[in-house]
Amino acid sequence: MAMAWGLFNDGAGVLSNLNACHEFFSWTASIITAIRYRQSASDSPDRDKTAAQPHDKKKSDRLEVDLWKLKTAMPKMLDLIDRVEFVSHKEQAAALLPDIKGAVLDAEDLLDEFDYDVLKLKVECSKNLEPDHYNDTFLEFFDRSSDYIRRVKIIQEKLDHVHKQAMDMGLHQAPRKFDKSVRPETTTNFNCVEKMVGREKEMKELVGRLGVRGLKRGRTESKAEMTELLVLSIVGMGGVGKTTMAQQICKNANVKKHFGPIIWTCVSDDFDTKRLTKAIIEGLGGDASSDNLNVLMDKLKDRVKSKKFLLVLDDMWDDILKDDTAGWKSLCECLKSGAEGSRILVTTRFHKVGELVAPTNNYELNGLEPKVFWDFFESCAFGSTSSCNDQRRSWSALVKTLFQS
């Protein structure tokens, strides 16, 4: 048993790789064979001592293969879920997505359950127990093989079916980015004609962090090449007002006086260095017709040279984290030829992105204060008027009570 226990320790990972899986099942099969041999010998000296062995070995081999197939199918299915979620606004994808997730969750639950049973077997084997107890422990573990084989087969059939349905619909080739109809491209222009509500403090702080302090009369701004390109990130949940805040900053009179060109670029979920470089060049009034990234980056360097610019990269997703952030670093390197005082303003809902682009200059944008929110709600619901009659006051109180209950 000591030698067997050593083998079990070596194969404790079980499904971590193909060799570990094979080692574990070979070891358990050998223990079961030894137990069956002793049982048959004690029951009847004349009984064929190898009668039970072929069936046990076949069951063990079947479970090993089925579990390994299920384990290796998971990356493909998780990739499929990731792709289908990006097109879940389409009716067919939305209908199939819950079935794909359900089948994957069933598979993950079964694999976790098997890991638990293996861990339980390991704990039992680590105890100083009598041989008969070891026999019962292994037989109890092995007797569950038939149930596992049955359940794995059902789950695998479900996975195969939903994967085939997704392939027939072409969903397995869906790009990992949202359609423009779902996430329309943002610009500095917005429809809101009234001033932003309840963000005066945040606006003042953000403008200050961009280095805008107001120009003194007679002061000449330096056009020296910058020593460091500073980035400010606005981080907050979707819909909290990050883009609106950035739009207001771009239209702020002091900001427009402080910076030369102000360039707005919508990043969204596709951080494509070439696309963004082209967009920035065009925002600076340059020619971005080339498809050669090196040529485009040289053009960008020339365009920003000696200019104190403000570049807004709106709605940046975690796609920037891929490829060891090489695209982000190369883009920033080109922009360093700008004048001292240039800034990049990034809006994102991902804290990891904010920490990457602006490790020491993150600004958390939270929701409106309750009083400001209700004042804004009343204005939207009942119209912006200074007079507040009894009927309007009653309706406002009723709505507030319903929301708070």
C-alpha positions, 0 to 999 in steps of 0.5 A, a space after each residue: 500500500 505504501 508504494 501505491 500511495 506514492 503513485 497516488 501522490 504523483 498522480 494527484 492532479 488527475 485531469 491536469 494533463 493526459 499523463 497524470 490522468 492515465 497514471 491515476 486510472 492505471 493505479 486505481 485499476 491495479 488496486 481494484 484488481 488486487 481487491 477483486 483477486 483477494 475477494 474471489 480467493 476468499 470466496 472460493 479457492 476454485 473460482 477463476 481469479 481473473 474473471 472480474 478483471 477484464 470488466 473492471 479494466 474496461 470500465 476504468 478505461 472508459 471513464 478515463 477517456 470520457 472524462 478526458 474528452 469532457 475536460 478538453 472540450 471545455 476551452 472550445 465551449 467557453 470560447 463559444 460562449 464568449 463569442 455568442 455573448 457578443 452577438 446576443 442581441 440577435 434573436 437566434 444567439 439569445 435563444 441558444 446562449 442559455 442552452 450552451 451555458 447550461 450544458 457547460 455548467 453541467 459539465 463543470 459541475 460533474 468535473 468538480 464532483 469527480 475532483 471531490 471524490 478523488 480528494 475524498 479518496 486521497 484523504 481516506 488513503 492518508 489515514 492509518 486504516 485497516 486493509 478491509 477499510 481500504 477495500 471498501 473505500 476503493 470499491 465505493 469509489 469504483 462503483 460510482 464509475 458506471 454512474 459517471 460514465 452515464 452522466 458524462 455521455 449525456 452531458 457530452 451529447 448536449 455539448 455536441 448538440 449545442 456546438 453543432 447548432 452554433 456552427 450551423 448558425 455561424 456563431 462560432 465565427 462571431 468576432 469578439 466585438 460588439 456591432 456598431 448598432 449595439 455600441 454606436 461610435 461616440 463623438 464630442 457632439 451630444 444632443 443634450 442642450 442643457 448643462 450637466 446636472 450634479 457633476 460640478 465638483 467632478 468636472 472641476 477636479 478632472 479639469 484640474 488633473 489635466 493641468 488646466 489652471 488658466 493662463 496668466 496674461 502675457 504668459 507664453 506656453 512652452 513648446 518643448 518636447 515633453 519629458 513624460 506623457 501623462 494619462 488620466 483615466 475616468 473609471 466607472 460602471 456602464 451608464 454612469 456618465 463617463 462619456 458625457 463627462 469627457 464630452 463636457 471637458 472637451 467643450 470647456 472653455 478653459 480646456 479649449 484655451 489650454 490645449 491646441 488640438 483636441 482629438 476624440 477617438 472611440 476605442 470600444 472593445 477593439 483596441 486595434 493600434 492601426 485603426 486608432 493611429 489612423 483615427 488620431 492622424 485624421 483627427 489632426 487633419 492629416 492623411 491616414 491612407 497608408 496601411 503600413 503601421 510604421 508609416 502611420 506612426 511616423 506620420 503621427 509623430 510629425 502631426 503631434 510634434 510641438 503641439 500641446 494636444 488633448 487626446 480622448 480615448 473613449 470607452 476603452 475595453 479590456 481588449 487593450 490587455 492582450 499581446 502584453 499591451 504592446 499596442 498601447 505602449 507603441 501608441 504612447 511612444 509616438 505621441 511623446 513627440 508632442 509638446 510639454 503639457 499634452 494629455 491623454 484622457 481615457 474613459 473605461 469601465 474596467 479598473 484593470 485598464 485604468 490601472 494600466 494606462 494611468 497607474 497613479 492618476 485614476 478617477 473613480 466616477 460614481 453615481 449621482 448623490 440621492 438628492 441630485 438624482 431626485 431633483 434631476 428625475 423631477 425635472 425630467 418627469 415634470 419639466 424644469 420649472 421653478 414653481 412646484 405646485 401641490 400636484 407635482 409635489 404629491 406625484 414626486 413624493 409618491 414616485 420616490 416612495 415607490 422606488 425606495 420601498 
